[in-house]
Amino acid sequence: MRDTPAMLSRPLRALIVGVAAAALAGGIAATGLLDRIEASSVDQRFDVRGSQGAPEDVLVVGIDEATYDVHGFPFERSLHALVIERLLNAGARRIAYDVQFSEPLDRRDDARLVDAVRDPRVLLGTAEATRSGTPVVMPALRRAAEGRVGIALFPHDHDVIRRFEPSVLGVPHLAVLAASGDPGTPARPLDFAGPPGTVPELSLDDIVTGRFDPAAVRDKVVVVGATAPILHDVDATAAGAPMPGPEIVANAIQTVLDGYPLRDAPPAVAALLVLAAGLLAPLAAALPGPPGRVLLQALGAGLAGAAALLVGAQLAFDGGTIVPVAAPLLALLFGTAGAVATTYAVEVRTRRRLRTEFERFVAPAVASELLELGAPGAPVQSRRLDATVLFCDLRGFTTLAERLEAEQVIAVLNRYLTLVSGEVLDRGGTVVSYQGDGMMAVFGAPLPQGDHAARALSAARAIFDGALPRFNAWLLEERLADAPLAAGIGINSGPVMSGIVGSERRVEYAAVGDATNVAARLQALGRDLPGELFVSASTVDALGGAAAAAAARLHLHGDVSLKGRREPVTVWIGD
């Protein structure tokens, strides 16, 4: 037999749904479909973290608008040489020159720049390298730099700069050279100090004219490059607005100097996070409770998990660890959806099963209403109701059963009980129990019915006028009896306690109380009094009194003492 959601235990169902959600989310993440979302989430974490303040070790000397207005661009290389000389004289620790010098121009100007670059503190940046790993820089400058030429390019992750390669085609990155880092380090995230403008900047024209404080340069790694918007050396970064290239290089240098403070979470941690996210909502749905509360538990756990994940990821980011959020959030979504879907499927299946079970002893309309009230919880809660109880007994059955085979006895009982219980169910009654050839039914419970007495009397008349004749016709047709059988019915109205009774291992629905006992005693009066239908005065009162009783073909018999009762009961007998 195949397992279905309703047959699996809640914990096992939660485990299956959670692992499936995590596996699906992890599989989607492995295809790269979530990379852009994940990268954007890191950008948001930079935004939330905000500026970390001006870095202490780096400085940008920008070819800004003021410089461009005075000198244009490109300008004489002797001017670059002058800038290098003045920065070195001011005590710069290193100078990373992020300007492309690909070809010779003026021999005298080039010679002065070559002389300036010979200082071991000067590094050159290039945007190009040959396939053999040779930087594309003017040969004289490359020889003068003696291996101090680095790549000044950054990979674009969906058009945004977020990390850098310490070396490209065997050429170290300019930032790694400037920070004396290891070019063999794997690609690492850039730890931006803040949005554009966070790194301190001096105008190159101020260096040329000497209008700067040497203390601002002393012991700094200085990045020289184009910052004027007209020169178009800007790129989108994880730090927000487009950032000038030299400031990106400066952030990369500070990242290396700080020992790469941002690191990706280990793959095992990321995988466990996805698994935990997938399991969260299903496990919450596995907690005990009615379906409505289970759904709220699953949804609440999903929302709380998402909030905790985002807050935790931000705190981890502030501490230097990039925790993935896209795949865990997707696992949360799948897990929550799976928990909701399976809970709904189980609820539908359970309600269908309960409806089938309820309809075996209550009318379909009553079963529907019980389910709408939240079954199975609704009938379990015992409550006091005004109701009418009906007991029906087949007279002569014991004698008949003595001469029938066991299989025939069962067939006769099933035929009879099907017919009489059908009349009860058709009128909204509830079949409480079968006791041999007897049946107990109640009207007005487990759900209130204002006309419970009228319904009970109508069912009794239908049994005598319809069900019993059809049953006797079948008996005679099947040659199971020589003569028709009779029935006796007792009806009484009054308060009953309606609910589930029994032990931990077996329960059943019951309607108990004095009203039930009186109805049973009334049904037994047929042994001593002529008649088949015995109705108490309380039922007649519920019908509307003597006039209603007369209309229902009931006549007053009088007070009758019932076994086990001190006070007599006024009895009406049906014609």
VEXGUDO-339449 format. One line per 4 residues: their letters; for each residue x, y, z of C-alpha. Coordinates in Angstrom, 3 decimals, decimal comma. Example, Ala and Ser with C-alpha at 12.3 -4.5 7.8 and 13.67 -1.06 7.14 Angstrom:
as = 12,300:-4,500:7,800 | 13,670:-1,060:7,140
//
This chain:
mrdt = 0,000:0,000:0,000 | 1,357:3,417:-0,934 | 2,096:5,949:1,801 | 0,137:9,175:1,512
paml = 0,549:12,495:3,353 | -2,246:11,670:5,772 | -0,686:8,315:6,645 | 2,800:9,633:7,424
srpl = 3,564:10,904:10,895 | 3,980:14,652:11,209 | 7,729:14,497:12,032 | 8,448:12,169:9,118
rali = 6,372:14,328:6,785 | 8,267:17,396:8,003 | 11,602:15,699:7,391 | 10,672:14,669:3,854
vgva = 9,277:18,084:2,930 | 12,183:19,961:4,535 | 14,924:17,892:2,919 | 13,161:18,094:-0,453
aaal = 12,848:21,883:-0,119 | 16,528:22,218:0,766 | 17,607:19,918:-2,066 | 15,509:21,804:-4,601
aggi = 16,806:25,186:-3,458 | 20,377:23,910:-3,407 | 20,001:22,467:-6,891 | 18,691:25,752:-8,254
aatg = 21,535:27,628:-6,557 | 24,064:25,245:-8,109 | 22,894:26,225:-11,601 | 23,809:29,862:-10,956
lldr = 20,251:31,137:-11,268 | 20,471:32,776:-7,850 | 23,885:34,401:-8,326 | 22,555:37,825:-9,294
ieas = 20,114:37,838:-6,368 | 22,836:36,748:-3,965 | 25,224:39,398:-5,249 | 22,573:42,090:-4,912
svdq = 21,939:40,993:-1,334 | 25,622:41,577:-0,557 | 25,304:45,072:-2,035 | 22,402:45,700:0,317
rfdv = 24,514:44,564:3,248 | 27,149:47,147:2,338 | 24,395:49,744:2,227 | 23,036:48,734:5,641
rgsq = 26,511:48,630:7,162 | 27,213:52,135:5,889 | 30,522:53,955:5,830 | 33,321:52,552:7,971
gape = 35,130:55,877:7,933 | 38,091:57,013:5,872 | 40,750:54,293:5,517 | 43,983:55,173:7,310
dvlv = 46,444:53,584:4,904 | 45,360:54,744:1,449 | 44,911:58,030:-0,381 | 43,680:58,923:-3,862
vgid = 45,343:61,634:-5,923 | 42,771:62,299:-8,578 | 42,960:63,716:-12,039 | 39,783:65,535:-11,171
eaty = 37,807:68,261:-12,896 | 40,104:70,988:-11,543 | 43,139:69,166:-12,929 | 41,401:68,539:-16,232
dvhg = 40,392:72,183:-16,545 | 44,006:73,315:-16,091 | 46,031:70,585:-17,757 | 43,597:68,653:-19,932
fpfe = 44,222:64,954:-20,417 | 46,444:63,325:-21,414 | 49,107:65,804:-20,372 | 52,920:65,841:-20,472
rslh = 54,531:62,835:-18,854 | 56,981:65,121:-17,139 | 54,003:66,298:-15,103 | 53,419:62,721:-13,982
alvi = 57,068:62,522:-13,038 | 56,720:65,723:-10,996 | 53,734:64,280:-9,156 | 55,671:61,098:-8,335
erll = 58,641:63,078:-7,082 | 56,551:65,324:-4,851 | 54,582:62,421:-3,397 | 57,780:60,528:-2,618
naga = 59,297:63,622:-1,054 | 56,154:63,987:1,088 | 56,763:60,494:2,498 | 54,372:58,302:0,504
rria = 54,841:54,661:1,419 | 54,044:53,540:-2,114 | 52,573:55,080:-5,245 | 50,213:52,991:-7,399
ydvq = 49,988:54,855:-10,682 | 46,687:53,857:-12,282 | 47,332:55,530:-15,652 | 47,944:53,591:-18,852
fsep = 51,332:54,334:-20,489 | 51,264:52,041:-23,525 | 53,454:53,821:-26,108 | 56,292:56,343:-26,189
ldrr = 55,341:59,973:-26,779 | 57,943:62,670:-26,201 | 61,450:61,332:-25,648 | 62,437:63,939:-23,038
ddar = 59,137:63,664:-21,162 | 59,274:59,883:-21,284 | 62,825:59,859:-19,942 | 61,870:61,931:-16,903
lvda = 58,968:59,598:-16,153 | 61,219:56,565:-16,569 | 63,647:58,026:-14,044 | 60,812:58,653:-11,562
vrdp = 59,475:55,115:-11,939 | 62,852:53,577:-11,067 | 62,118:54,265:-7,403 | 61,063:50,903:-5,872
rvll = 58,158:52,599:-4,150 | 56,502:53,350:-7,511 | 54,118:50,826:-9,069 | 52,491:51,046:-12,472
gtae = 49,024:49,880:-13,381 | 47,878:48,593:-16,717 | 44,549:47,551:-18,118 | 46,084:45,105:-20,591
atrs = 48,375:42,090:-20,685 | 49,433:39,725:-23,446 | 48,424:36,078:-23,420 | 51,927:35,251:-22,277
gtpv = 51,398:37,397:-19,189 | 53,378:40,463:-20,252 | 51,864:43,772:-19,081 | 51,091:46,141:-21,929
vmpa = 53,240:49,100:-20,820 | 55,808:51,189:-22,671 | 58,905:48,949:-22,730 | 61,204:51,534:-21,151
lrra = 58,792:52,009:-18,260 | 58,343:48,256:-17,859 | 62,109:47,788:-17,615 | 62,396:50,672:-15,169
aegr = 59,631:49,264:-12,974 | 61,455:45,900:-12,696 | 58,370:43,723:-12,053 | 56,386:46,465:-10,355
vgia = 53,675:46,551:-13,017 | 50,277:45,241:-11,993 | 46,879:44,660:-13,548 | 44,407:47,382:-12,567
lfph = 41,289:45,617:-13,800 | 38,433:44,127:-11,807 | 36,025:41,384:-12,914 | 32,438:42,499:-13,387
dhdv = 29,840:40,368:-11,638 | 26,602:41,161:-13,480 | 28,033:44,592:-14,415 | 29,064:45,318:-10,816
irrf = 32,538:45,146:-9,250 | 32,383:43,102:-6,055 | 35,671:41,186:-5,841 | 39,063:41,015:-7,483
epsv = 41,573:38,474:-8,717 | 44,976:38,845:-7,004 | 46,559:37,957:-10,346 | 45,439:37,818:-13,978
lgvp = 47,334:35,784:-16,603 | 50,183:35,526:-14,135 | 50,382:39,300:-13,671 | 49,813:40,410:-10,058
hlav = 47,044:42,869:-9,387 | 48,154:46,434:-8,751 | 46,460:46,333:-5,344 | 48,378:43,198:-4,343
laas = 51,688:44,755:-5,372 | 50,894:47,970:-3,519 | 50,023:46,080:-0,334 | 52,844:43,522:-0,662
gdpg = 50,248:40,791:-0,787 | 50,361:37,254:-2,144 | 49,293:37,121:-5,811 | 48,524:33,421:-5,391
tpar = 45,553:34,147:-3,145 | 42,173:33,054:-4,589 | 39,639:35,659:-5,679 | 38,351:37,562:-2,682
pldf = 35,507:39,999:-1,988 | 36,360:43,686:-1,905 | 35,722:45,254:1,486 | 34,586:48,727:0,471
agpp = 35,089:51,283:3,218 | 31,908:53,036:2,175 | 30,205:54,746:-0,753 | 32,152:56,792:-3,334
gtvp = 34,115:59,586:-1,685 | 34,912:57,655:1,495 | 38,596:57,292:0,598 | 40,379:60,672:1,071
elsl = 41,306:62,378:-2,189 | 43,704:65,163:-3,188 | 43,629:66,935:-6,524 | 46,593:66,148:-8,748
ddiv = 46,755:69,840:-9,603 | 47,329:70,587:-5,907 | 50,278:68,196:-5,930 | 51,666:69,895:-9,046
tgrf = 51,335:73,354:-7,511 | 52,411:72,247:-4,051 | 49,127:73,285:-2,418 | 48,830:70,242:-0,140
dpaa = 49,822:69,170:3,334 | 52,624:66,576:3,174 | 51,229:65,050:6,367 | 48,207:63,913:4,359
vrdk = 50,529:61,831:2,185 | 53,066:60,604:4,710 | 53,182:56,804:5,088 | 50,165:56,360:2,805
vvvv = 49,758:54,108:-0,201 | 48,789:56,681:-2,822 | 46,712:55,739:-5,852 | 46,961:58,178:-8,761
gata = 44,323:58,048:-11,486 | 41,418:59,670:-13,282 | 38,463:60,731:-11,127 | 36,917:63,430:-13,337
pilh = 33,536:62,238:-14,686 | 34,483:63,402:-18,186 | 37,271:60,791:-18,259 | 34,728:57,967:-17,749
dvda = 36,866:55,868:-15,421 | 33,960:54,834:-13,194 | 32,299:51,525:-12,438 | 29,303:50,266:-10,501
taag = 30,375:48,623:-7,249 | 28,827:46,817:-4,323 | 29,196:50,053:-2,364 | 26,395:51,767:-4,255
apmp = 26,822:54,620:-6,741 | 29,434:54,390:-9,533 | 32,936:54,765:-8,097 | 36,067:56,160:-9,804
gpei = 38,641:53,536:-10,738 | 41,410:54,873:-8,451 | 39,092:54,687:-5,431 | 38,245:51,092:-6,319
vana = 41,978:50,319:-6,430 | 42,438:52,088:-3,094 | 39,674:49,954:-1,542 | 41,343:46,843:-2,947
iqtv = 44,687:47,882:-1,440 | 43,083:48,486:1,950 | 41,353:45,106:1,661 | 44,716:43,366:1,158
ldgy = 46,391:45,406:3,916 | 43,601:44,405:6,324 | 44,070:40,734:5,485 | 40,931:40,321:3,373
plrd = 38,438:40,996:6,192 | 35,455:39,807:4,138 | 35,309:36,071:3,565 | 32,687:33,781:2,140
appa = 31,121:31,357:4,591 | 32,497:27,805:4,209 | 30,461:25,633:1,807 | 29,517:23,260:4,634
vaal = 28,041:26,131:6,643 | 26,122:27,352:3,606 | 24,750:23,841:2,975 | 23,670:23,423:6,600
lvla = 21,984:26,804:6,472 | 19,977:25,761:3,407 | 18,996:22,492:5,089 | 17,952:24,241:8,301
agll = 15,944:26,791:6,337 | 14,161:24,057:4,422 | 13,269:22,182:7,612 | 12,117:25,161:9,687
apla = 8,518:25,598:8,506 | 7,803:21,844:8,080 | 9,044:21,172:11,619 | 6,879:24,007:12,930
aalp = 3,926:22,459:11,109 | 4,736:19,136:12,796 | 3,981:20,582:16,224 | 0,641:19,467:17,700
gppg = -2,415:21,534:16,944 | -5,491:21,834:14,758 | -4,966:22,486:11,033 | -5,603:26,221:11,270
rvll = -2,998:26,660:13,961 | -0,580:24,375:12,138 | -0,819:26,586:9,057 | -0,159:29,663:11,185
qalg = 2,798:27,878:12,789 | 4,271:27,101:9,371 | 3,720:30,603:8,002 | 4,953:32,213:11,207
agla = 8,063:30,054:11,234 | 8,729:30,904:7,596 | 8,425:34,644:8,202 | 10,406:34,507:11,439
gaaa = 13,062:32,386:9,761 | 13,384:34,848:6,885 | 13,724:37,765:9,290 | 16,258:35,899:11,429
llvg = 18,237:34,903:8,345 | 18,436:38,468:7,028 | 19,349:39,926:10,421 | 21,861:37,151:11,057
aqla = 23,402:37,576:7,608 | 23,832:41,294:8,247 | 25,431:40,688:11,640 | 27,735:38,080:10,109
fdgg = 28,619:40,513:7,320 | 29,442:43,206:9,850 | 31,721:40,636:11,465 | 33,453:39,789:8,188
tivp = 31,582:36,721:6,914 | 29,392:36,689:3,822 | 26,592:34,258:4,560 | 24,469:33,254:1,563
vaap = 20,819:34,263:1,812 | 19,291:33,592:-1,619 | 19,375:29,784:-1,432 | 18,273:29,648:2,241
llal = 15,425:32,072:1,528 | 14,360:29,918:-1,408 | 14,554:26,832:0,813 | 12,421:28,668:3,377
lfgt = 9,906:29,509:0,674 | 9,803:25,939:-0,615 | 9,665:24,526:2,912 | 6,846:26,859:3,943
agav = 4,915:26,189:0,744 | 5,472:22,455:1,169 | 4,345:22,552:4,800 | 1,225:24,518:3,890
atty = 0,470:22,273:0,911 | 0,911:19,014:2,818 | -1,063:20,333:5,785 | -3,855:21,310:3,428
avev = -3,688:17,940:1,655 | -3,813:16,095:4,972 | -6,692:18,286:6,134 | -8,651:17,622:2,927
rtrr = -8,008:13,901:3,216 | -8,878:13,891:6,918 | -12,054:15,875:6,345 | -13,051:13,502:3,552
rlrt = -12,450:10,517:5,820 | -14,274:12,159:8,716 | -17,168:13,090:6,472 | -17,440:9,475:5,374
efer = -17,316:8,308:8,985 | -19,735:10,965:10,236 | -22,231:10,255:7,500 | -22,483:6,705:8,768
fvap = -24,205:7,953:11,933 | -25,274:11,532:11,208 | -27,053:13,178:8,314 | -24,813:14,568:5,531
avas = -25,878:18,100:6,390 | -24,936:17,541:10,042 | -21,606:16,045:8,999 | -20,882:19,094:6,842
elle = -21,737:21,462:9,652 | -19,573:19,566:12,112 | -16,673:19,784:9,705 | -17,284:23,486:9,180
lgap = -17,150:23,934:12,945 | -13,696:22,383:12,924 | -14,104:18,630:13,251 | -12,782:16,515:14,777
gapv = -12,633:19,014:17,603 | -16,297:20,026:17,391 | -17,999:16,786:18,480 | -15,309:15,959:21,041
qsrr = -16,294:18,908:23,213 | -19,167:17,657:25,351 | -22,006:20,121:25,724 | -25,523:20,222:27,130
ldat = -28,246:20,339:24,481 | -32,023:20,107:24,351 | -32,711:17,073:22,203 | -35,150:14,299:21,416
vlfc = -34,011:10,694:21,806 | -35,545:7,829:19,810 | -35,168:4,122:20,584 | -36,372:1,573:18,036
dlrg = -36,601:-2,183:18,554 | -37,593:-4,972:16,144 | -40,184:-7,197:17,805 | -40,012:-10,918:17,152
fttl = -36,447:-10,801:15,897 | -35,087:-13,085:18,627 | -37,530:-15,834:17,678 | -36,750:-15,342:13,991
aerl = -32,989:-15,461:14,598 | -33,254:-18,835:16,337 | -34,133:-20,575:13,083 | -31,829:-18,644:10,734
eaeq = -28,201:-19,270:9,886 | -25,686:-16,769:11,296 | -25,079:-15,287:7,842 | -28,825:-14,824:7,370
viav = -29,148:-13,135:10,770 | -26,481:-10,605:9,782 | -28,167:-10,002:6,436 | -31,550:-9,421:8,124
lnry = -30,041:-7,037:10,666 | -28,164:-5,065:8,030 | -31,266:-4,757:5,859 | -33,447:-3,628:8,744
ltlv = -30,946:-1,186:10,260 | -30,158:0,315:6,860 | -33,833:1,078:6,266 | -34,661:2,495:9,703
sgev = -31,434:4,486:10,069 | -32,019:5,946:6,623 | -35,263:7,514:7,853 | -33,384:9,021:10,806
ldrg = -30,549:10,396:8,688 | -32,926:11,788:6,081 | -34,431:13,991:8,802 | -31,151:15,269:10,180
gtvv = -30,934:12,832:13,053 | -27,849:11,132:14,415 | -27,598:7,368:14,796 | -25,869:6,991:18,148
syqg = -25,633:3,213:18,365 | -26,945:-0,174:17,293 | -27,672:-2,733:19,977 | -28,563:-6,001:18,300
dgmm = -31,852:-5,296:16,530 | -32,230:-2,020:18,425 | -31,219:1,460:17,370 | -30,691:4,631:19,362
avfg = -30,948:7,951:17,552 | -30,952:11,559:18,680 | -32,279:14,754:17,138 | -30,893:18,129:18,208
aplp = -27,405:16,770:18,898 | -24,508:16,992:18,280 | -25,792:20,193:16,639 | -28,821:22,091:17,945
qgdh = -32,119:21,726:16,055 | -35,069:23,808:17,169 | -37,585:21,299:15,770 | -35,871:18,176:17,108
aara = -39,142:16,725:18,470 | -40,950:17,099:15,152 | -38,025:15,521:13,317 | -38,005:12,537:15,670
lsaa = -41,758:11,953:15,345 | -41,506:12,271:11,562 | -38,737:9,659:11,521 | -40,848:7,310:13,656
raif = -43,832:7,647:11,321 | -41,562:7,046:8,322 | -40,222:3,884:9,945 | -43,728:2,518:10,520
dgal = -45,146:3,679:7,201 | -42,154:3,089:4,929 | -39,073:1,353:6,259 | -40,859:-1,435:8,139
prfn = -43,224:-2,391:5,288 | -40,283:-2,488:2,848 | -38,308:-4,616:5,281 | -41,162:-7,076:5,780
awll = -41,721:-7,297:2,037 | -38,069:-8,224:1,616 | -38,272:-10,812:4,423 | -41,232:-12,511:2,813
eerl = -39,730:-12,283:-0,662 | -36,517:-13,924:0,545 | -38,579:-16,467:2,500 | -36,762:-15,617:5,675
adap = -39,978:-15,143:7,685 | -43,514:-16,493:7,552 | -45,145:-13,318:8,864 | -44,300:-9,613:9,059
laag = -42,382:-8,341:12,059 | -43,416:-5,352:14,163 | -41,375:-2,591:15,743 | -41,572:-0,603:18,943
igin = -40,396:2,995:19,274 | -39,965:5,173:22,351 | -39,438:8,933:22,070 | -38,539:11,397:24,814
sgpv = -37,292:14,992:24,843 | -35,045:16,723:27,355 | -31,502:17,833:28,080 | -28,651:15,505:27,120
msgi = -24,878:15,682:27,301 | -23,603:15,303:23,755 | -19,995:14,330:23,072 | -17,363:11,654:22,759
vgse = -17,060:9,068:25,532 | -14,772:6,111:26,027 | -11,214:5,203:26,902 | -7,883:6,258:25,462
rrve = -7,996:3,261:23,139 | -11,599:3,395:21,990 | -14,166:6,174:21,868 | -17,647:6,663:20,460
yaav = -20,232:9,376:20,187 | -22,950:9,427:22,875 | -25,914:11,473:24,027 | -26,428:10,657:27,684
gdat = -28,774:11,826:30,396 | -32,148:11,141:31,970 | -33,878:11,938:28,690 | -32,050:8,993:27,112
nvaa = -33,004:6,619:29,924 | -36,696:7,597:29,699 | -36,745:7,047:25,930 | -35,304:3,556:26,383
rlqa = -37,941:2,721:29,028 | -40,726:4,051:26,785 | -39,642:1,789:23,956 | -39,869:-1,210:26,338
lgrd = -43,509:-0,399:27,216 | -44,614:-2,360:24,177 | -44,192:-5,529:26,191 | -46,936:-4,439:28,618
lpge = -49,098:-1,945:26,702 | -50,821:-2,148:23,364 | -49,224:0,029:20,709 | -45,982:0,538:18,853
lfvs = -45,150:4,234:19,342 | -44,755:5,638:22,855 | -44,104:9,359:23,285 | -43,472:11,291:26,500
astv = -45,301:14,451:27,548 | -42,035:16,411:27,257 | -41,906:15,556:23,558 | -45,567:16,534:23,129
dalg = -44,785:19,855:24,828 | -41,867:20,348:22,445 | -44,218:19,623:19,533 | -46,569:22,360:20,673
gaaa = -48,955:20,675:23,089 | -52,080:18,534:22,860 | -53,306:20,065:19,622 | -50,032:19,267:17,900
aaaa = -50,117:15,766:19,373 | -53,608:15,179:18,022 | -52,492:16,369:14,610 | -49,637:13,888:14,830
rlhl = -52,105:11,050:15,569 | -51,086:10,710:19,197 | -53,590:10,076:21,989 | -53,068:10,466:25,697
hgdv = -52,670:7,189:27,551 | -51,912:8,613:30,999 | -49,270:8,331:33,685 | -47,088:5,242:33,597
slkg = -44,509:4,125:36,137 | -41,211:3,334:34,494 | -38,629:0,972:35,865 | -35,971:2,803:37,871
rrep = -37,952:6,061:38,221 | -39,812:7,355:41,264 | -42,147:9,702:39,431 | -44,547:8,412:36,772
vtvw = -44,268:9,655:33,208 | -47,216:10,864:31,157 | -47,323:8,771:28,007 | -48,914:9,351:24,609
igd = -49,420:6,454:22,226 | -49,426:6,698:18,467 | -52,287:5,356:16,401
//
